[in-house]
Amino acid sequence: MESNQIIELFYFFEDSFIGQYIRGSTWLFPIIESFHLLGLAVLGGSVVLGDFRLMGFILKTASTGYVVKQTRTWFKLGFCLLVLTGVPLFLSEAVKCYYSRAFWIKMICLVIGIAFTFLVRNPLVLKNQEGKLIPLLGFSSFSLWTVVAASGRWIGFS
Amino acid sequence: MLDFAEWLATTQWSIALHESLYLYPWIESSHVLFICLFFGTLIFVDLRLTGKVFTNLSISRMNKGILPLTIVGFCLMSLTGLLLFYAIPVRNYQNIFFRIKIFLILLAGLNALFFHKRMSKEAKKWDTDSLIPNRMKVSAVASLFTWSLVIISGRLIAYNWFDCDRQPQSEWINFLTSCVVEYQLYEEIDGI
């Protein structure tokens, strides 16, 4: 897909009904963004608990598998809330996002983060709970999600 | 208070923060990350109390493992929050969402105080009984609810549609935000 096709697509998103509706309201964008932030906190909490356990900082008496199992439901819940609120936020300012470097960094890290969490981190931890690579998995996951959150916040500044 | 906020705004560091191109966004981004650390870990402490997660771990072990992170998150979040306030003191002081947020933080603080008082007395009992008193469950849910509202009102500070400069506002809004409105000016404008 050529870049002018992508930008056309982003214009199409911005002109969508939801995009226009949110832009037309004073308080809709801020309210949706507030819930986006709550979703981030839920996801962030699961990431912190899971990854800090993998790195061996907290809850050492519980197994790594147990902590991952206990947090992954909340991870998914936070993620759903983030997507449900994130998509309308994006639709309301898609063209601005297209020109925002932070947006692209966030999206790339988000895709890597999701793939890493569900295809690498969780299966590996549940299979081999005390391996030498476990702390590295925790560190990688924590770094990835920190970049996602921080670059996401940065979209607002660009 | 308004005088104090106005004085803060004239201090050198406040102006520097306010005008800095990168420092302010950096502080705000880290504020968000520390919110995740604070509230994200608190969610699990509260959920444990309601018996929804980590039921294999005793409450005291769970708190011992996680609360230090929550406290670190709280300190860093407060520090960055204070800096954000310091960068724009007058506007924040007169911001209705900021005022709601401070009020809610006080409520959440009282709830936490009540909670810890009970917990330090009875935590061991809960560990062995595996039965948490309903009052504590209510306190845990109240904590989740109040802090969520703190985060929501905090996010709305940046979008204040009741800003003192956006007049006319209803009288009670101006009262709640201590806005000093020169009505005469508006009357004159209306007259034109």
Interface residues (C-beta under 8 A of the other chain):
Chain A: T26 W27 F29 P30 I31 E33 S34 F35 L37 L38 L40 A41 V42 L43 G44 G45 S46 V47 V48 L49 F52 I58 L59 K60 T61 A62 Y66 Q70 T71 W74 T146 A149 A150 R153 W154 F157
Chain B: P25 E28 S29 V32 L33 I35 C36 L37 F39 G40 T41 L42 I43 F44 L47 V53 F54 N56 L57 R61 M62 G65 I66 L69 S148 I151 I152 R155 L156 A158 Y159 W161
